[in-house]
Amino acid sequence: MFDRAGVRLEPWGEGDLPLLQKCLGDPAMMEHLGGPMSAEQIFERQQHYEQLPQTGQGRMFKIVETATGERVGSVGYWERETGKGRVYETGWLVLTAIQGRGVATSATAQAIERARTEGKHRYLYAYPSVETHPQTRSANSLASRSSAQANTSTRPTAATSIAATTGASTCSQTAERRAAGRTRTSLEPGPPLEDP
């Protein structure tokens, strides 16, 4: 397990439905993501998170506070198709009471490290919303960190809603909004590629 800044990642599992209910069922946390999900939608998302590793198309993790063992959020990465091929997309949610402590940045950095070790895709994208400034700061901070390790290209954040923070491929968002608000991080060294 990776451990940084007081949090570690653990694979998403069967017992994590209550955490998902806290995250995806909370109106405040889902304000910029289309509102809270129904119990049925959350249950379907739980099944998707549990099965994701077996598909070979990504991973979801619970974020655990090292000192207390408390589950405080989720982070993950998954494949998505672009005009130029497949890339990883990443997203995260941290419980409101824990926000502002660097948990999202630390956990997402750990998820990026794991995606990088898989060596499957060259780029990982995040789509933070301009309405959620902490997410934007986390994405930009991670992109800056990665630039020291590999090629990075960041764009100003201009999206108005995102699907990425929950791994929500079912949330609606136009391709233009996604392109405007993306942060791209290279998972390997090398010359920059054209945007997908």
Phi and psi in degrees as a GROMACS rama.xvg file:
@    title "Ramachandran Plot"
@    xaxis  label "Phi"
@    yaxis  label "Psi"
@TYPE xy
-85.3716  145.302  PHE-2
-142.865  119.44  ASP-3
-148.063  145.723  ARG-4
47.1621  36.7065  ALA-5
80.6862  8.15475  GLY-6
-133.875  154.507  VAL-7
-135.109  161.715  ARG-8
-103.584  139.264  LEU-9
-129.368  146.346  GLU-10
-56.7885  143.419  PRO-11
-66.7329  138.212  TRP-12
-140.295  -178.161  GLY-13
-57.1692  -35.5962  GLU-14
-81.919  8.51251  GLY-15
-98.4524  6.881  ASP-16
-58.3961  -42.5743  LEU-17
-58.9322  -37.5432  PRO-18
-65.2048  -42.956  LEU-19
-63.9526  -37.8685  LEU-20
-62.8397  -40.778  GLN-21
-63.2373  -39.1717  LYS-22
-78.1216  -57.7134  CYS-23
-81.9813  -15.9664  LEU-24
-95.3628  -3.25141  GLY-25
-88.0311  116.536  ASP-26
-57.136  -38.0558  PRO-27
-67.0285  -43.0914  ALA-28
-70.4509  -27.9264  MET-29
-101.32  9.12263  MET-30
-52.6721  -42.6242  GLU-31
-97.8541  11.555  HIS-32
-122.801  26.2474  LEU-33
90.3087  7.94706  GLY-34
91.4468  170.558  GLY-35
-64.6216  149.976  PRO-36
-84.9621  156.083  MET-37
-74.6408  164.671  SER-38
-58.0833  -39.2468  ALA-39
-65.831  -43.3424  GLU-40
-63.2048  -40.3272  GLN-41
-65.5141  -42.0534  ILE-42
-61.8259  -42.9182  PHE-43
-62.6278  -40.3695  GLU-44
-64.4153  -41.1402  ARG-45
-56.5815  -47.4204  GLN-46
-60.904  -42.1526  GLN-47
-61.2125  -45.7638  HIS-48
-61.4278  -41.4164  TYR-49
-64.6369  -36.8204  GLU-50
-88.7286  -15.7111  GLN-51
-53.4492  -45.5027  LEU-52
-60.0994  -34.9492  PRO-53
-69.0951  -21.3106  GLN-54
-78.9014  -18.9145  THR-55
74.9593  13.477  GLY-56
-110.351  12.9671  GLN-57
150.458  -175.077  GLY-58
-149.322  146.754  ARG-59
-120.134  146.609  MET-60
-133.152  151.866  PHE-61
-92.0781  145.44  LYS-62
-95.2108  125.121  ILE-63
-119.6  129.223  VAL-64
-69.6438  123.455  GLU-65
-61.494  -44.1715  THR-66
-66.5598  -37.1615  ALA-67
-108.574  -19.1973  THR-68
78.0027  4.21149  GLY-69
-72.5891  136.437  GLU-70
-82.3138  120.953  ARG-71
-119.81  2.20453  VAL-72
168.545  -170.651  GLY-73
-136.503  153.47  SER-74
-153.262  150.964  VAL-75
-171.89  -177.951  GLY-76
-146.047  149.675  TYR-77
-151.535  157.826  TRP-78
-78.4579  148.517  GLU-79
-145.199  150.286  ARG-80
-88.2228  137.66  GLU-81
-124.168  176.157  THR-82
-62.1485  -20.9663  GLY-83
-112.33  10.2638  LYS-84
126.831  -169.036  GLY-85
-89.212  144.016  ARG-86
-139.03  170.323  VAL-87
-92.9891  148.472  TYR-88
-119.974  147.355  GLU-89
-125.988  156.275  THR-90
-159.379  160.99  GLY-91
-152.362  152.999  TRP-92
-138.9  134.589  LEU-93
-126.18  133.978  VAL-94
-53.267  142.388  LEU-95
-52.5177  -42.8713  THR-96
-65.1196  -18.73  ALA-97
-101.71  -12.5488  ILE-98
-62.546  153.004  GLN-99
88.9289  6.67284  GLY-100
-110.659  6.21599  ARG-101
84.1246  7.87615  GLY-102
-62.6703  -47.066  VAL-103
-61.6231  -43.7181  ALA-104
-63.4043  -46.0388  THR-105
-63.9088  -46.9244  SER-106
-65.1109  -40.9609  ALA-107
-68.2139  -37.0738  THR-108
-60.3024  -39.7687  ALA-109
-66.1805  -39.7073  GLN-110
-65.5286  -40.3756  ALA-111
-61.7947  -41.5247  ILE-112
-58.4579  -42.8594  GLU-113
-66.9209  -42.6828  ARG-114
-62.3212  -39.9999  ALA-115
-62.5682  -41.2941  ARG-116
-67.0381  -24.0831  THR-117
-68.2798  -29.1152  GLU-118
63.514  24.9252  GLY-119
-88.9088  -41.4635  LYS-120
-127.978  149.258  HIS-121
-77.2997  -36.3539  ARG-122
-122.154  151.303  TYR-123
-128.282  130.958  LEU-124
-112.946  147.575  TYR-125
-124.943  149.861  ALA-126
-128.048  67.4563  TYR-127
-70.2941  148.892  PRO-128
-87.1642  144.121  SER-129
-65.9539  -23.2368  VAL-130
-74.575  -17.0412  GLU-131
-113.672  82.1478  THR-132
-55.2666  -38.8212  HIS-133
-60.8856  -37.8354  PRO-134
-65.1697  -40.5147  GLN-135
-62.7414  -44.473  THR-136
-62.2926  -42.3436  ARG-137
-60.5666  -47.0375  SER-138
-62.3999  -45.0631  ALA-139
-66.9763  -37.1066  ASN-140
-63.5361  -43.9309  SER-141
-65.7381  -39.4833  LEU-142
-63.8636  -40.0131  ALA-143
-64.965  -41.8911  SER-144
-62.0296  -43.8306  ARG-145
-66.8838  -27.5272  SER-146
-63.9518  -24.9023  SER-147
-73.7995  -24.1652  ALA-148
-98.798  -30.8966  GLN-149
-158.554  178.293  ALA-150
-64.1344  136.757  ASN-151
-139.484  142.121  THR-152
-132.104  122.136  SER-153
-117.638  146.566  THR-154
-122.147  153.278  ARG-155
-59.0941  143.434  PRO-156
-82.1098  123.413  THR-157
-137.424  7.6619  ALA-158
-72.4318  154.069  ALA-159
-107.391  -13.8447  THR-160
-152.774  156.723  SER-161
-135.456  152.801  ILE-162
-104.133  -22.6965  ALA-163
-62.1822  -32.9941  ALA-164
-69.5986  -16.0972  THR-165
-116.502  2.33008  THR-166
71.6496  25.0126  GLY-167
-88.13  86.7917  ALA-168
-70.0923  -13.2129  SER-169
-88.6548  -13.5458  THR-170
-70.9656  139.714  CYS-171
-84.6958  139.869  SER-172
-165.558  138.174  GLN-173
-77.4832  155.381  THR-174
-61.3277  -34.8763  ALA-175
-64.4148  -42.1579  GLU-176
-64.8886  -41.5867  ARG-177
-62.6226  -44.5111  ARG-178
-64.872  -36.9541  ALA-179
-69.5095  -30.4687  ALA-180
-106.538  16.4566  GLY-181
-85.2422  154.091  ARG-182
-123.843  124.771  THR-183
-108.175  133.835  ARG-184
-125.604  131.194  THR-185
-77.1934  139.702  SER-186
-95.8807  -3.12557  LEU-187
-148.522  155.808  GLU-188
-70.6128  156.596  PRO-189
144.238  175.235  GLY-190
-68.8257  152.129  PRO-191
-64.0395  144.992  PRO-192
-99.3843  161.671  LEU-193
-64.9711  151.131  GLU-194
-62.0407  139.153  ASP-195
